[in-house]
Amino acid sequence: EQAAVNEQLAAEKLDVTLPGREVPQGQPHVITQIITELEDLFMGMGYQIVDGDEVEEDYYNFERLNLPKDHPARDMQDTFYITKDVLLRTQTSADQPRSLENHDFSKGPLKVLSPGRVYRRDTDDATHSHQFHQIEGLVVDKHITMADLKGTLILVAKTLFGDQFDVRLRPSFFPFTEPSVEADVTCFNCNGKGCAICKQTGWIEVLGAGMVHPHVLEMSGIDPEEYGGF
């Protein structure tokens, strides 16, 4: 009987050094991949990652960003208000004034990147959503110029889309920046020749930017004659 048991054990012997069965794994969401890629890029340039509050005060979301009380963005049709003075943030730009007032400039420049969810009362369609993601970058120091902003935007665009794509800046308007620009890259579908996706322009809009408005700096107790930023 023992001999039969030994024979059975020998026949059923397992090689424990063999690799196990491969377990199927998911992949990071494309939004997560882009955020991670940009975080790595900006941290390599000395930026700190800031995780702002999704439930924000009206004061920081609007007033401290140079959006007056009568600005249309404050309308109930555009913003999810929780109370009269509390809302779901409409932009990651709301992290700007908090970063400005908490930074000690005697220790060096302010360089932060703030990725996160934002909320607006939009009708959901192919290009709009009531909840989406933004990534806000902010640099403030002495002697910051438009050339610094341009170089950063070109680096970001070419890192994301590739060196083969051209980048252009065109004038725009945002209440909290002056001057303001929007950045476009060559249309990936037609390579700049013009198609339905780029509306025959040859360009795709990818982001908005600008130099920090002097009033935004002043409201944080920073002298705009001495400091600037983007």
CYANA upper distance limits for C-alpha pairs under 8 A (distance plus 0.5 A):
  1 GLU  CA      5 VAL  CA      6.93
  2 GLN  CA      6 ASN  CA      6.65
  3 ALA  CA      7 GLU  CA      6.62
  4 ALA  CA      8 GLN  CA      6.68
  5 VAL  CA      9 LEU  CA      6.67
  6 ASN  CA     10 ALA  CA      6.62
  7 GLU  CA     11 ALA  CA      6.73
  8 GLN  CA     12 GLU  CA      6.73
  9 LEU  CA     13 LYS  CA      6.47
 28 PRO  CA     32 THR  CA      6.62
 28 PRO  CA     33 GLN  CA      6.76
 29 HIS  CA     33 GLN  CA      6.77
 30 VAL  CA     34 ILE  CA      6.76
 31 ILE  CA     35 ILE  CA      6.69
 32 THR  CA     36 THR  CA      6.55
 33 GLN  CA     37 GLU  CA      6.61
 34 ILE  CA     38 LEU  CA      6.69
 35 ILE  CA     39 GLU  CA      6.51
 35 ILE  CA    115 PRO  CA      7.56
 35 ILE  CA    135 ILE  CA      8.33
 36 THR  CA     40 ASP  CA      6.65
 37 GLU  CA     41 LEU  CA      6.79
 38 LEU  CA     42 PHE  CA      6.61
 38 LEU  CA    156 VAL  CA      8.28
 39 GLU  CA     43 MET  CA      6.41
 39 GLU  CA     49 ILE  CA      7.76
 39 GLU  CA    113 LEU  CA      7.96
 40 ASP  CA     44 GLY  CA      6.64
 41 LEU  CA     45 MET  CA      7.28
 42 PHE  CA     46 GLY  CA      7.05
 42 PHE  CA     47 TYR  CA      5.93
 42 PHE  CA     48 GLN  CA      8.46
 42 PHE  CA    113 LEU  CA      7.79
 43 MET  CA     47 TYR  CA      5.22
 43 MET  CA     48 GLN  CA      6.78
 43 MET  CA     49 ILE  CA      8.11
 46 GLY  CA    111 LYS  CA      7.48
 47 TYR  CA    111 LYS  CA      5.24
 47 TYR  CA    112 VAL  CA      5.42
 47 TYR  CA    113 LEU  CA      6.86
 48 GLN  CA    111 LYS  CA      6.81
 48 GLN  CA    112 VAL  CA      5.19
 48 GLN  CA    113 LEU  CA      6.60
 49 ILE  CA    112 VAL  CA      6.27
 49 ILE  CA    113 LEU  CA      5.43
 49 ILE  CA    114 SER  CA      6.40
 49 ILE  CA    115 PRO  CA      8.42
 50 VAL  CA     95 ASP  CA      8.43
 50 VAL  CA    112 VAL  CA      6.89
 50 VAL  CA    113 LEU  CA      6.40
 50 VAL  CA    114 SER  CA      5.30
 50 VAL  CA    115 PRO  CA      7.98
 51 ASP  CA    114 SER  CA      6.52
 51 ASP  CA    115 PRO  CA      7.56
 51 ASP  CA    116 GLY  CA      7.79
 52 GLY  CA     92 THR  CA      7.97
 52 GLY  CA     94 ALA  CA      8.49
 52 GLY  CA     95 ASP  CA      6.39
 52 GLY  CA    114 SER  CA      7.45
 52 GLY  CA    116 GLY  CA      7.99
 53 ASP  CA     89 ARG  CA      8.37
 54 GLU  CA     88 LEU  CA      6.29
 54 GLU  CA     89 ARG  CA      6.03
 54 GLU  CA    116 GLY  CA      8.45
 54 GLU  CA    117 ARG  CA      7.44
 54 GLU  CA    118 VAL  CA      7.39
 55 VAL  CA     86 VAL  CA      7.54
 55 VAL  CA     87 LEU  CA      6.29
 55 VAL  CA     88 LEU  CA      5.21
 55 VAL  CA     89 ARG  CA      6.50
 56 GLU  CA     60 TYR  CA      7.57
 56 GLU  CA     61 ASN  CA      7.14
 56 GLU  CA     86 VAL  CA      6.32
 56 GLU  CA     87 LEU  CA      6.02
 56 GLU  CA     88 LEU  CA      6.49
 56 GLU  CA     89 ARG  CA      6.04
 56 GLU  CA     94 ALA  CA      8.35
 57 GLU  CA     61 ASN  CA      6.73
 57 GLU  CA     85 ASP  CA      6.34
 57 GLU  CA     86 VAL  CA      5.08
 57 GLU  CA     87 LEU  CA      6.70
 58 ASP  CA     62 PHE  CA      6.24
 58 ASP  CA     63 GLU  CA      7.52
 58 ASP  CA     85 ASP  CA      5.64
 58 ASP  CA     86 VAL  CA      6.08
 58 ASP  CA     87 LEU  CA      6.91
 59 TYR  CA     63 GLU  CA      5.40
 59 TYR  CA     64 ARG  CA      6.54
 59 TYR  CA     85 ASP  CA      7.92
 60 TYR  CA     64 ARG  CA      5.62
 60 TYR  CA     65 LEU  CA      7.48
 60 TYR  CA     94 ALA  CA      6.04
 60 TYR  CA     95 ASP  CA      8.29
 60 TYR  CA     97 PRO  CA      7.17
 60 TYR  CA     98 ARG  CA      8.13
 61 ASN  CA     65 LEU  CA      7.29
 61 ASN  CA     89 ARG  CA      6.81
 61 ASN  CA     90 THR  CA      7.72
 61 ASN  CA     91 GLN  CA      7.79
 61 ASN  CA     93 SER  CA      7.82
 61 ASN  CA     94 ALA  CA      5.06
 62 PHE  CA     66 ASN  CA      7.14
 62 PHE  CA     67 LEU  CA      5.52
 62 PHE  CA     68 PRO  CA      7.74
 62 PHE  CA     74 ARG  CA      8.10
 62 PHE  CA     94 ALA  CA      8.00
 63 GLU  CA     67 LEU  CA      5.59
 63 GLU  CA     68 PRO  CA      6.35
 63 GLU  CA     69 LYS  CA      7.78
 64 ARG  CA     97 PRO  CA      6.86
 64 ARG  CA    216 VAL  CA      6.85
 64 ARG  CA    219 MET  CA      7.30
 65 LEU  CA     93 SER  CA      8.28
 65 LEU  CA     94 ALA  CA      7.88
 65 LEU  CA     97 PRO  CA      7.87
 65 LEU  CA    175 PRO  CA      7.50
 65 LEU  CA    176 PHE  CA      5.65
 65 LEU  CA    216 VAL  CA      6.41
 66 ASN  CA    175 PRO  CA      6.21
 66 ASN  CA    176 PHE  CA      5.96
 66 ASN  CA    215 HIS  CA      7.44
 66 ASN  CA    216 VAL  CA      6.81
 67 LEU  CA     71 HIS  CA      6.48
 67 LEU  CA    175 PRO  CA      6.65
 67 LEU  CA    176 PHE  CA      8.04
 69 LYS  CA     74 ARG  CA      7.79
 70 ASP  CA     74 ARG  CA      7.75
 71 HIS  CA     75 ASP  CA      8.15
 73 ALA  CA     78 ASP  CA      6.56
 73 ALA  CA     79 THR  CA      7.73
 74 ARG  CA     78 ASP  CA      7.33
 74 ARG  CA     79 THR  CA      7.00
 75 ASP  CA     79 THR  CA      6.97
 76 MET  CA     80 PHE  CA      7.41
 76 MET  CA     81 TYR  CA      7.59
 77 GLN  CA    121 ARG  CA      6.80
 78 ASP  CA    120 ARG  CA      6.26
 78 ASP  CA    121 ARG  CA      5.34
 78 ASP  CA    122 ASP  CA      7.48
 79 THR  CA     87 LEU  CA      7.84
 79 THR  CA     88 LEU  CA      7.89
 79 THR  CA     90 THR  CA      7.29
 79 THR  CA    119 TYR  CA      7.88
 79 THR  CA    120 ARG  CA      5.77
 79 THR  CA    121 ARG  CA      6.11
 80 PHE  CA     87 LEU  CA      6.24
 80 PHE  CA     88 LEU  CA      6.13
 80 PHE  CA    119 TYR  CA      7.64
 80 PHE  CA    120 ARG  CA      7.00
 80 PHE  CA    121 ARG  CA      6.98
 81 TYR  CA     85 ASP  CA      8.17
 81 TYR  CA     86 VAL  CA      6.60
 81 TYR  CA     87 LEU  CA      4.70
 81 TYR  CA     88 LEU  CA      7.00
 82 ILE  CA     86 VAL  CA      5.96
 82 ILE  CA     87 LEU  CA      5.53
 82 ILE  CA     88 LEU  CA      7.79
 83 THR  CA     87 LEU  CA      7.28
 88 LEU  CA    118 VAL  CA      7.70
 88 LEU  CA    119 TYR  CA      6.50
 89 ARG  CA     94 ALA  CA      7.69
 89 ARG  CA    118 VAL  CA      6.10
 89 ARG  CA    119 TYR  CA      6.51
 90 THR  CA    118 VAL  CA      5.62
 90 THR  CA    119 TYR  CA      5.49
 90 THR  CA    120 ARG  CA      6.21
 91 GLN  CA    118 VAL  CA      6.00
 91 GLN  CA    119 TYR  CA      8.02
 91 GLN  CA    134 GLN  CA      7.60
 92 THR  CA     96 GLN  CA      8.46
 92 THR  CA    114 SER  CA      7.12
 92 THR  CA    115 PRO  CA      7.56
 92 THR  CA    116 GLY  CA      7.16
 92 THR  CA    117 ARG  CA      8.17
 92 THR  CA    118 VAL  CA      7.25
 92 THR  CA    134 GLN  CA      6.78
 92 THR  CA    135 ILE  CA      7.26
 92 THR  CA    136 GLU  CA      6.31
 93 SER  CA    136 GLU  CA      6.62
 94 ALA  CA     98 ARG  CA      8.04
 95 ASP  CA     99 SER  CA      6.62
 95 ASP  CA    114 SER  CA      7.67
 96 GLN  CA    100 LEU  CA      6.63
 96 GLN  CA    138 LEU  CA      7.53
 97 PRO  CA    101 GLU  CA      6.63
 97 PRO  CA    216 VAL  CA      8.02
 97 PRO  CA    220 SER  CA      7.13
 98 ARG  CA    102 ASN  CA      6.68
 99 SER  CA    103 HIS  CA      6.60
 99 SER  CA    112 VAL  CA      8.44
100 LEU  CA    110 LEU  CA      8.13
100 LEU  CA    217 LEU  CA      8.28
100 LEU  CA    220 SER  CA      6.69
101 GLU  CA    220 SER  CA      5.88
101 GLU  CA    221 GLY  CA      8.00
103 HIS  CA    110 LEU  CA      7.28
104 ASP  CA    108 GLY  CA      7.92
105 PHE  CA    109 PRO  CA      6.42
105 PHE  CA    110 LEU  CA      7.60
105 PHE  CA    141 ASP  CA      8.35
108 GLY  CA    141 ASP  CA      8.21
109 PRO  CA    139 VAL  CA      7.68
109 PRO  CA    140 VAL  CA      6.39
109 PRO  CA    141 ASP  CA      5.36
109 PRO  CA    142 LYS  CA      8.42
110 LEU  CA    138 LEU  CA      7.88
110 LEU  CA    139 VAL  CA      5.90
110 LEU  CA    140 VAL  CA      5.64
110 LEU  CA    141 ASP  CA      7.11
111 LYS  CA    137 GLY  CA      8.14
111 LYS  CA    138 LEU  CA      6.24
111 LYS  CA    139 VAL  CA      5.03
111 LYS  CA    140 VAL  CA      7.29
112 VAL  CA    137 GLY  CA      6.37
112 VAL  CA    138 LEU  CA      5.87
112 VAL  CA    139 VAL  CA      7.18
113 LEU  CA    135 ILE  CA      7.49
113 LEU  CA    136 GLU  CA      6.13
113 LEU  CA    137 GLY  CA      4.95
113 LEU  CA    138 LEU  CA      6.97
114 SER  CA    135 ILE  CA      6.07
114 SER  CA    136 GLU  CA      5.39
114 SER  CA    137 GLY  CA      6.79
115 PRO  CA    133 HIS  CA      7.75
115 PRO  CA    134 GLN  CA      6.29
115 PRO  CA    135 ILE  CA      4.59
115 PRO  CA    136 GLU  CA      6.62
116 GLY  CA    133 HIS  CA      6.02
116 GLY  CA    134 GLN  CA      6.24
116 GLY  CA    135 ILE  CA      6.97
117 ARG  CA    131 GLN  CA      7.18
117 ARG  CA    132 PHE  CA      6.07
117 ARG  CA    133 HIS  CA      4.96
117 ARG  CA    134 GLN  CA      6.89
118 VAL  CA    131 GLN  CA      6.20
118 VAL  CA    132 PHE  CA      6.10
118 VAL  CA    133 HIS  CA      6.41
118 VAL  CA    134 GLN  CA      7.37
119 TYR  CA    130 HIS  CA      6.02
119 TYR  CA    131 GLN  CA      5.03
119 TYR  CA    132 PHE  CA      7.11
120 ARG  CA    129 SER  CA      8.04
120 ARG  CA    130 HIS  CA      5.46
120 ARG  CA    131 GLN  CA      6.97
121 ARG  CA    130 HIS  CA      5.87
122 ASP  CA    128 HIS  CA      6.92
122 ASP  CA    129 SER  CA      6.36
122 ASP  CA    130 HIS  CA      5.64
123 THR  CA    128 HIS  CA      7.14
123 THR  CA    129 SER  CA      6.95
123 THR  CA    130 HIS  CA      7.35
124 ASP  CA    128 HIS  CA      5.71
124 ASP  CA    129 SER  CA      5.00
124 ASP  CA    130 HIS  CA      6.92
125 ASP  CA    129 SER  CA      7.14
137 GLY  CA    230 PHE  CA      8.40
138 LEU  CA    229 GLY  CA      7.71
138 LEU  CA    230 PHE  CA      6.27
139 VAL  CA    229 GLY  CA      5.68
139 VAL  CA    230 PHE  CA      5.96
140 VAL  CA    144 ILE  CA      7.66
140 VAL  CA    227 TYR  CA      7.23
140 VAL  CA    228 GLY  CA      6.08
140 VAL  CA    229 GLY  CA      4.55
140 VAL  CA    230 PHE  CA      7.22
141 ASP  CA    227 TYR  CA      5.86
141 ASP  CA    228 GLY  CA      6.28
141 ASP  CA    229 GLY  CA      6.68
142 LYS  CA    226 GLU  CA      6.64
142 LYS  CA    227 TYR  CA      5.04
142 LYS  CA    228 GLY  CA      6.50
143 HIS  CA    226 GLU  CA      8.46
143 HIS  CA    227 TYR  CA      7.37
143 HIS  CA    228 GLY  CA      7.18
144 ILE  CA    148 ASP  CA      6.99
144 ILE  CA    227 TYR  CA      8.02
144 ILE  CA    228 GLY  CA      5.93
144 ILE  CA    229 GLY  CA      6.03
144 ILE  CA    230 PHE  CA      8.28
145 THR  CA    149 LEU  CA      7.39
145 THR  CA    211 MET  CA      8.36
145 THR  CA    228 GLY  CA      7.92
145 THR  CA    229 GLY  CA      7.77
146 MET  CA    150 LYS  CA      6.65
146 MET  CA    210 GLY  CA      8.49
146 MET  CA    211 MET  CA      7.41
146 MET  CA    230 PHE  CA      8.43
147 ALA  CA    151 GLY  CA      6.62
148 ASP  CA    152 THR  CA      6.74
149 LEU  CA    153 LEU  CA      6.67
149 LEU  CA    210 GLY  CA      8.01
149 LEU  CA    211 MET  CA      8.21
149 LEU  CA    230 PHE  CA      6.76
150 LYS  CA    154 ILE  CA      6.69
151 GLY  CA    155 LEU  CA      6.70
152 THR  CA    156 VAL  CA      6.69
153 LEU  CA    157 ALA  CA      6.60
153 LEU  CA    183 ALA  CA      8.14
154 ILE  CA    158 LYS  CA      6.57
154 ILE  CA    167 VAL  CA      6.90
155 LEU  CA    159 THR  CA      6.49
156 VAL  CA    160 LEU  CA      6.73
157 ALA  CA    161 PHE  CA      6.40
157 ALA  CA    162 GLY  CA      7.97
157 ALA  CA    167 VAL  CA      7.73
157 ALA  CA    185 VAL  CA      7.86
158 LYS  CA    162 GLY  CA      5.09
158 LYS  CA    163 ASP  CA      5.53
158 LYS  CA    164 GLN  CA      8.31
158 LYS  CA    165 PHE  CA      7.29
159 THR  CA    163 ASP  CA      7.87
161 PHE  CA    165 PHE  CA      7.29
165 PHE  CA    185 VAL  CA      6.74
165 PHE  CA    186 THR  CA      5.87
166 ASP  CA    185 VAL  CA      6.12
166 ASP  CA    186 THR  CA      5.93
167 VAL  CA    183 ALA  CA      7.34
167 VAL  CA    184 ASP  CA      6.21
167 VAL  CA    185 VAL  CA      5.12
167 VAL  CA    186 THR  CA      7.21
168 ARG  CA    183 ALA  CA      6.26
168 ARG  CA    184 ASP  CA      5.88
168 ARG  CA    185 VAL  CA      7.04
169 LEU  CA    181 VAL  CA      6.56
169 LEU  CA    182 GLU  CA      6.17
169 LEU  CA    183 ALA  CA      5.18
169 LEU  CA    184 ASP  CA      7.00
170 ARG  CA    181 VAL  CA      5.86
170 ARG  CA    182 GLU  CA      6.00
170 ARG  CA    183 ALA  CA      7.17
171 PRO  CA    179 PRO  CA      8.22
171 PRO  CA    180 SER  CA      6.55
171 PRO  CA    181 VAL  CA      5.05
171 PRO  CA    182 GLU  CA      6.99
172 SER  CA    179 PRO  CA      8.37
172 SER  CA    180 SER  CA      5.60
172 SER  CA    181 VAL  CA      5.19
172 SER  CA    182 GLU  CA      6.50
173 PHE  CA    177 THR  CA      8.02
173 PHE  CA    178 GLU  CA      8.19
173 PHE  CA    179 PRO  CA      8.00
173 PHE  CA    180 SER  CA      5.70
173 PHE  CA    181 VAL  CA      7.49
174 PHE  CA    178 GLU  CA      8.01
174 PHE  CA    180 SER  CA      6.68
174 PHE  CA    210 GLY  CA      8.43
175 PRO  CA    213 HIS  CA      8.23
176 PHE  CA    212 VAL  CA      6.78
176 PHE  CA    213 HIS  CA      5.66
176 PHE  CA    216 VAL  CA      7.04
177 THR  CA    209 ALA  CA      7.94
177 THR  CA    210 GLY  CA      5.52
177 THR  CA    211 MET  CA      5.57
177 THR  CA    212 VAL  CA      5.07
177 THR  CA    213 HIS  CA      4.86
177 THR  CA    230 PHE  CA      8.31
178 GLU  CA    210 GLY  CA      6.54
178 GLU  CA    211 MET  CA      5.81
178 GLU  CA    212 VAL  CA      6.83
178 GLU  CA    213 HIS  CA      5.63
178 GLU  CA    214 PRO  CA      8.43
179 PRO  CA    210 GLY  CA      6.11
179 PRO  CA    211 MET  CA      6.29
179 PRO  CA    213 HIS  CA      8.41
180 SER  CA    208 GLY  CA      8.10
180 SER  CA    209 ALA  CA      6.35
180 SER  CA    210 GLY  CA      4.55
180 SER  CA    211 MET  CA      7.09
181 VAL  CA    208 GLY  CA      6.42
181 VAL  CA    209 ALA  CA      5.84
181 VAL  CA    210 GLY  CA      6.08
182 GLU  CA    205 GLU  CA      7.68
182 GLU  CA    206 VAL  CA      8.20
182 GLU  CA    207 LEU  CA      6.30
182 GLU  CA    208 GLY  CA      4.79
182 GLU  CA    209 ALA  CA      6.56
183 ALA  CA    205 GLU  CA      6.51
183 ALA  CA    206 VAL  CA      6.45
183 ALA  CA    207 LEU  CA      5.93
183 ALA  CA    208 GLY  CA      6.68
183 ALA  CA    209 ALA  CA      8.21
184 ASP  CA    203 TRP  CA      6.34
184 ASP  CA    204 ILE  CA      5.70
184 ASP  CA    205 GLU  CA      4.75
184 ASP  CA    206 VAL  CA      6.07
184 ASP  CA    207 LEU  CA      7.83
185 VAL  CA    203 TRP  CA      6.05
185 VAL  CA    204 ILE  CA      5.89
185 VAL  CA    205 GLU  CA      7.10
185 VAL  CA    206 VAL  CA      7.53
186 THR  CA    191 ASN  CA      6.51
186 THR  CA    192 GLY  CA      5.83
186 THR  CA    202 GLY  CA      6.58
186 THR  CA    203 TRP  CA      5.22
186 THR  CA    204 ILE  CA      6.76
187 CYS  CA    191 ASN  CA      5.73
187 CYS  CA    192 GLY  CA      5.78
187 CYS  CA    194 GLY  CA      8.26
187 CYS  CA    197 ILE  CA      8.46
187 CYS  CA    198 CYS  CA      6.79
187 CYS  CA    202 GLY  CA      5.80
187 CYS  CA    203 TRP  CA      5.27
187 CYS  CA    204 ILE  CA      5.86
188 PHE  CA    192 GLY  CA      8.19
189 ASN  CA    195 CYS  CA      8.05
189 ASN  CA    197 ILE  CA      7.84
190 CYS  CA    194 GLY  CA      6.50
190 CYS  CA    195 CYS  CA      6.67
190 CYS  CA    202 GLY  CA      7.51
191 ASN  CA    202 GLY  CA      7.39
192 GLY  CA    201 THR  CA      7.87
192 GLY  CA    202 GLY  CA      4.25
192 GLY  CA    203 TRP  CA      6.74
193 LYS  CA    200 GLN  CA      7.97
193 LYS  CA    201 THR  CA      8.17
193 LYS  CA    202 GLY  CA      5.80
194 GLY  CA    198 CYS  CA      6.88
194 GLY  CA    199 LYS  CA      7.36
194 GLY  CA    200 GLN  CA      4.33
194 GLY  CA    201 THR  CA      5.72
194 GLY  CA    202 GLY  CA      4.82
194 GLY  CA    203 TRP  CA      8.34
195 CYS  CA    199 LYS  CA      6.34
195 CYS  CA    200 GLN  CA      5.12
195 CYS  CA    201 THR  CA      7.92
195 CYS  CA    202 GLY  CA      7.50
196 ALA  CA    200 GLN  CA      6.53
198 CYS  CA    202 GLY  CA      6.22
198 CYS  CA    203 TRP  CA      6.23
198 CYS  CA    204 ILE  CA      6.26
209 ALA  CA    230 PHE  CA      7.88
210 GLY  CA    230 PHE  CA      6.18
211 MET  CA    228 GLY  CA      7.90
211 MET  CA    229 GLY  CA      6.14
211 MET  CA    230 PHE  CA      4.70
212 VAL  CA    216 VAL  CA      7.39
212 VAL  CA    217 LEU  CA      7.79
212 VAL  CA    228 GLY  CA      7.19
212 VAL  CA    229 GLY  CA      5.76
212 VAL  CA    230 PHE  CA      5.54
213 HIS  CA    217 LEU  CA      7.27
214 PRO  CA    218 GLU  CA      6.69
214 PRO  CA    224 PRO  CA      5.78
214 PRO  CA    228 GLY  CA      8.32
215 HIS  CA    219 MET  CA      6.65
215 HIS  CA    224 PRO  CA      8.44
216 VAL  CA    220 SER  CA      7.19
217 LEU  CA    221 GLY  CA      7.04
217 LEU  CA    222 ILE  CA      5.56
217 LEU  CA    223 ASP  CA      7.25
217 LEU  CA    224 PRO  CA      6.60
218 GLU  CA    222 ILE  CA      5.60
218 GLU  CA    223 ASP  CA      6.54
218 GLU  CA    224 PRO  CA      7.12
222 ILE  CA    227 TYR  CA      7.61
223 ASP  CA    227 TYR  CA      6.58
224 PRO  CA    228 GLY  CA      6.53
